[in-house]
Amino acid sequence: MNAPTEAKLAHQLFSVNPHPQHDRLRKIELSEDAIDGFLEAVKHIDVQNLQYVPFMRFILGQELDRALGGNFGSTISQLAQDRSSGGFTVGVQGVTTNSDDYVKFGTAVGHLLGPSNHDAMSGTYYARFLVKDTDSSDSYLRQAYRLFTLHTDGTYVEEETHWLLMMKFEEKNAVGGESRLMHIDDWKERDEFALAPMGALPFQYKSPGSKNVSATVERPLFFHSKFGLAMSFIDQFVQPRNTTEARFLHDMSASMEQSPATKEISLPVGDLVVANNYFWLHGRAPFEKNPELHRELMRQRGTFAE
């Protein structure tokens, strides 16, 4: 098969388009036949095998890339590292509603980007969690009716976290709860904080008990990376040493929350969103009160392959 024919075939198997709810995001649509082919190729792989054997996660990625013509992995890796975008949504197109298939699909997408981090909250490379009417957790992650403020992931762990993947498994009786996203290059007041002395000051991060991480990590709010200017921040876990630092953190968080650059996107069941964790911040809008509220999500995060 010659190169032009290969390129045409790949184009038929998936397409990359502007996302209708955010100018910087991309919306990737896949061939249903290709998804079917991927799921058939990996049906013999069980989820426990993926949890126990790290190289099997990359085998899934290879099978998804093969099903989509051989250049899907390079396409999404380039997209996730491109500062002008750095984020995309993609899903199973309604081909399956099986949660194990969702784990396999999300794992394949993530491991086309690179190796996943260990998620101490779950004890494996991904976490599945519920958002429902009542909750007694020690963070905003599962608290449905509170604004989940903008933040980056991986602030309280020693591993680098280049990318974040969130996939929606199930949703019932849910109004609200949209994903909130902000690319730091769209935040007009960014340099007011990034260029201030405290912008480069290391801050301590400590996680609550549910995260199963006991270490204290120091990170600056803003730093330079291979992706350009980057940010590391979460209001729940950062530990100011005095009132001056607390005021700076408060004002910075308020500026982000009020910025017109903070936009909401909806994610259908079976879809996932990937964002470069170095220059995208994310959060969640509150849900409307409903005793029957039920949402299940999967989270993966990791680094780009070398």
C-alpha positions in Angstrom: 0.0 0.0 0.0 1.5 3.4 -1.0 1.7 6.4 1.3 -1.1 8.4 -0.2 -3.5 5.4 0.1 -2.4 4.9 3.7 -3.0 8.5 4.6 -6.5 8.4 2.9 -7.3 5.2 4.9 -6.3 6.8 8.2 -8.4 9.8 7.4 -11.4 7.5 6.9 -10.8 5.7 10.2 -10.6 8.9 12.3 -11.0 12.6 12.0 -9.8 15.6 14.1 -12.0 18.6 14.2 -12.4 21.8 16.3 -14.3 21.1 19.5 -17.7 22.8 19.4 -17.5 24.0 23.0 -13.9 25.2 23.2 -11.7 26.7 20.5 -8.5 25.1 21.7 -9.8 21.6 22.2 -10.1 19.1 19.4 -12.9 16.6 18.9 -11.7 13.3 17.5 -14.3 11.0 15.9 -13.5 7.3 15.2 -14.8 4.7 12.8 -17.3 2.4 14.5 -15.9 -0.5 12.6 -12.4 0.4 13.8 -13.6 0.5 17.4 -15.3 -2.9 16.9 -12.0 -4.3 15.5 -10.1 -3.0 18.5 -12.5 -4.5 21.0 -12.4 -7.8 19.2 -8.6 -7.9 19.1 -8.4 -7.3 22.9 -11.4 -9.3 24.1 -9.1 -11.9 25.6 -7.4 -9.4 27.8 -9.0 -8.9 31.2 -8.8 -5.8 33.3 -7.0 -7.6 36.2 -4.2 -8.5 33.7 -3.9 -4.7 32.8 -3.7 -3.9 36.5 -1.0 -6.4 37.2 1.1 -6.4 34.0 2.2 -2.9 32.9 3.4 -3.9 29.4 -0.1 -5.2 28.5 -1.3 -1.6 28.7 1.0 -0.7 25.8 -0.2 -3.7 23.9 -3.7 -2.3 24.1 -2.4 1.0 22.7 -0.7 -0.8 19.9 -3.9 -2.6 19.0 -6.0 0.6 19.0 -3.4 2.3 16.8 -3.4 -0.6 14.4 -7.2 -0.6 14.2 -7.1 3.1 13.3 -4.6 2.9 10.5 -1.2 3.1 12.3 -0.9 6.9 12.9 -3.5 7.6 15.5 -1.0 7.3 18.3 1.4 9.8 16.8 -1.5 12.2 16.0 -2.9 12.3 19.6 0.6 12.5 21.1 1.5 15.5 18.9 -1.9 17.1 19.7 -1.5 16.7 23.5 2.0 18.3 23.4 1.0 21.1 21.1 0.7 24.2 23.2 -1.8 25.9 20.9 -4.2 23.0 21.8 -3.0 20.4 24.1 -6.3 18.7 24.6 -8.9 16.6 22.9 -12.1 14.5 23.4 -12.7 11.1 21.9 -15.0 8.2 22.6 -16.3 4.8 21.7 -19.1 6.2 19.5 -21.8 4.2 21.3 -20.3 0.9 20.1 -20.2 -0.5 23.7 -21.5 0.3 27.1 -19.4 -2.3 28.9 -17.3 -0.8 31.7 -14.4 -3.2 31.0 -14.4 -2.1 27.4 -14.2 1.5 28.7 -11.2 0.7 30.8 -9.5 -0.9 27.8 -10.3 2.0 25.5 -9.1 4.6 28.0 -6.0 2.6 28.8 -5.2 2.3 25.1 -5.6 6.0 24.5 -3.5 6.8 27.6 -0.7 4.5 26.7 -0.4 5.8 23.2 0.6 9.0 25.0 3.0 7.3 27.4 3.2 5.4 30.7 0.6 5.9 33.4 1.4 7.1 36.9 0.5 4.9 39.9 -2.8 6.2 41.4 -2.4 5.8 45.1 -6.0 6.4 45.8 -7.0 3.2 44.0 -3.7 1.2 44.3 -3.4 0.7 40.5 -2.8 2.8 37.4 -6.3 4.2 37.2 -9.1 5.2 39.6 -12.8 4.8 39.2 -15.0 6.8 41.4 -18.6 7.8 41.9 -20.3 11.2 42.3 -23.7 10.9 44.0 -26.1 12.7 46.2 -24.4 12.1 49.6 -20.7 12.0 50.3 -18.4 12.0 53.3 -15.0 12.2 51.5 -12.3 14.6 52.5 -11.9 16.4 49.2 -14.1 18.0 46.6 -13.6 15.2 44.1 -16.8 13.4 45.0 -18.8 16.3 46.4 -21.5 16.9 43.8 -23.0 20.2 44.9 -19.8 22.2 45.4 -17.8 24.0 42.7 -14.7 22.0 42.1 -12.2 24.8 41.6 -9.6 24.9 38.8 -6.4 23.0 39.5 -3.7 20.7 38.0 -3.2 17.1 38.9 -0.2 15.5 40.6 0.6 18.4 42.9 1.1 16.2 45.9 3.0 13.3 44.3 6.7 13.1 43.4 6.1 11.7 39.9 5.7 14.1 37.0 2.2 14.3 35.5 2.3 15.4 31.9 -1.2 14.4 30.9 -4.6 13.8 32.5 -7.4 11.6 31.1 -11.0 11.5 32.4 -13.6 9.2 31.0 -17.3 9.1 31.8 -18.6 5.6 32.4 -22.2 6.2 33.6 -24.5 9.1 34.4 -28.1 9.2 35.6 -30.3 12.1 36.9 -27.5 14.5 36.4 -28.0 18.2 35.6 -24.9 20.3 35.7 -21.5 18.9 36.5 -19.8 20.1 33.3 -16.0 19.9 33.0 -14.5 23.3 33.5 -11.3 24.0 31.6 -8.8 26.9 31.3 -5.7 27.1 29.1 -3.3 29.4 31.0 -2.4 31.3 27.8 -6.0 32.5 27.6 -5.9 33.9 31.2 -5.4 37.6 30.9 -4.2 38.2 34.4 -1.7 35.3 34.4 1.5 37.3 34.2 0.4 39.4 37.2 0.8 36.3 39.3 3.4 34.4 37.3 5.9 37.3 37.4 5.3 38.1 41.0 8.0 36.9 43.5 5.6 34.3 44.9 4.9 32.9 41.5 8.3 31.1 41.5 8.2 30.4 45.3 8.1 26.6 46.2 4.9 25.8 48.1 4.3 22.7 50.1 1.5 20.3 49.1 -0.1 17.8 51.5 -2.9 15.5 50.5 -5.8 14.3 52.7 -6.0 10.7 54.0 -8.1 9.4 51.1 -5.3 9.9 48.6 -3.0 7.4 50.4 0.0 9.7 49.9 2.0 10.6 53.1 4.8 12.6 51.5 5.0 16.4 51.5 6.0 17.8 48.1 7.3 21.2 47.3 6.5 22.8 43.9 6.5 26.4 42.5 3.2 27.7 41.2 4.7 28.6 37.9 7.8 27.1 36.2 9.4 26.7 32.8 9.1 23.3 31.2 9.6 21.7 27.8 6.0 22.7 27.1 6.8 26.4 27.9 5.4 28.2 30.9 3.7 25.7 33.2 1.6 25.7 36.4 1.1 23.5 39.4 -1.7 24.4 41.8 -4.7 23.0 43.8 -6.3 25.1 46.4 -7.3 22.2 48.7 -3.8 20.9 49.3 -1.4 23.8 49.0 0.0 24.9 52.4 0.7 28.7 52.8 3.2 29.6 55.5 1.6 33.0 56.4 -1.2 35.3 55.6 0.6 37.1 52.8 1.0 33.8 50.9 -2.6 32.8 51.7 -3.8 36.1 50.2 -1.7 35.6 47.1 -3.1 32.1 46.6 -6.7 33.3 47.3 -6.4 36.2 44.8 -4.8 34.0 42.1 -7.5 31.3 42.4 -10.3 33.9 42.3 -8.8 35.4 39.2 -8.9 32.1 37.4 -12.4 31.3 38.5 -13.7 34.6 37.3 -11.8 34.6 34.0 -13.7 34.5 30.8 -11.1 31.9 29.7 -12.7 29.4 32.0 -15.2 27.5 29.9 -17.5 24.5 30.5 -17.7 21.5 28.2 -20.1 18.5 28.4 -18.8 14.9 28.0 -21.1 12.1 26.9 -21.0 8.7 28.5 -18.3 6.6 26.8 -16.2 9.7 25.9 -13.0 10.9 27.5 -11.1 14.1 27.6 -7.3 14.4 27.6 -5.5 17.6 28.7 -1.9 18.6 29.0 -1.5 19.0 32.7 1.2 21.6 32.4 -0.8 24.4 30.8 -4.5 23.3 31.2 -6.3 23.6 34.5 -9.5 21.7 35.1 -12.4 21.6 37.5 -16.1 20.8 37.6 -19.3 22.8 37.8 -21.7 21.9 40.6 -24.7 19.6 39.9 -28.3 20.4 40.6 -29.6 18.7 43.7 -31.1 15.3 43.0 -31.3 12.3 45.5 -30.9 9.9 42.6 -27.8 11.5 41.1 -25.2 9.0 39.9 -22.0 9.5 37.8 -19.1 7.2 37.5 -15.7 8.4 36.1 -12.3 6.9 35.4 -9.1 8.9 35.9 -5.7 8.1 34.4 -2.6 10.4 34.4 0.9 9.9 33.2 3.9 11.1 31.3 4.7 11.3 27.6 6.7 8.4 26.1 10.4 9.1 25.6 
